[in-house]
Amino acid sequence: QVQFVESGGGLVQPGGSLRLSCAASGTAFRVLPMAWFRQAPGKQRELVAEVTPEGITNYADSVKGRFTISRDNAKTTVYLEMKTLKPEDTAAYYCNAARNARALFPGSWGRGTQVTVSS
């Protein structure tokens, strides 16, 4: 059974930083492309960043230059380093294996971790 457990969210002021973690289990993590998604109230879930098994990354235009996705295959964990946070980054953040911006395990979303950017 695939499971994703996100952590690291919180309340931060505009311009601040956070580092999110997602621990994956129950799947062949090292061969899967992984991604972070986010969902703000009243909006659809959207892709934020993705990383291939080889470490190639891709980002949504809204976070380019501010967010960095990385992975540790030995720990089966994917990270999202977020800097220069803006109020519009406020959302619940989720991870999943993903390809072409689609989650590979849509029935296995975790609880997510809430990021709130506010002064």
N, C-alpha and C positions, 0 to 999 in steps of 0.2 A: 504494500500500500504506500503510495507516494505521499509524502508529507512535507510541507514547507512551513517554517516557523520564523516569522519576521520579528525583529527587535531593533531598538535604538532610536525610535521616534521621541518626540517631545515638543515642548513649547520653546521657541527661539525668536529672538528679535530679528527684524529685517537686517540683512547683511551678515547674519550669523552662519554657523556651520553645524552640521550633524553628520554622523556616520551610521548608516543602517546596515544591519546584517541579516542574512537569511540562511538558515540551516536547512539543508535538504536531506531527506532520507527515503529509502525504499525505491531508489532508482539508480541507474548507471550514470551518476552525476557527471563524471569526467568526459563522457562522450556527448553530452547534451548542451545545446546552446541555452543560455540562461538569460533572463530579463527581469527588469523591475517595471512594474506598472503602478499607476496611481489613479485614484478615483476621488474627485471632489464632490461635495454634496450637490445633488441635482445634475450631475454630469456623468457621462459614460467613462468607463475605465479606459485609460490610454497608456500606450507604451512610453516609457521614459528613457530606458537604455537597455542595450542588449550586449552580450559578450559570447563569442563562439568558444568552443572547446580549446581552440588555439590561442585565444586571447584577443581576437579582433573585436573591436567595439563599434557601436553605433548609437547615436543619441537623437532624441527629439530636438528639433530646432530650438525649442524654448529653454532647454537646459544645457545646450552646447557651451563649452567653456567654463561651466560652473559645476557640473556633476561629473563624477568619474566612477565607472563601474569596474569591478575587478572580481576575480574568483580565486579560491584556494581549493584545488581539487583534492588535496590530501584531507582537508577538513570538510569537504562537500559543502562549502559555504560561499555565498556570493555577497559582495559588499556594494554599497552605494555611498560614496563620499560626496556630500552636498555642501557647496560653499556659496557665499553671496546670496543667501536665501531671500526670496521675495514673498510677499503675502500671497501671490498667486500660486506659489508652490504648496500651499496648504491643502492637504489631502491625506487619505489613507493610502499607504504604500504597500504593495504586495509583490512577491516574486513568484516566478513560475518558469519552467522550461518553455521556450518559445521559438517559433520559426515564422518568418514573414509577419511579425508583429502579432501572431496568434499564440495563445497559450496551448501547450501540448497536453496539459493535464487540467482542462477546464473544470473538472469535477473535484479538484484537489486544492482549491484556493485556501490559503491560510487565513488567520484572523487579521492579518495586516498589522501595520504599526502607524499610528497617527502622527503626522507632522503638522504642527500649527506655527505659522510665521506671523507674529503680531507684536506690536509695541504696546 
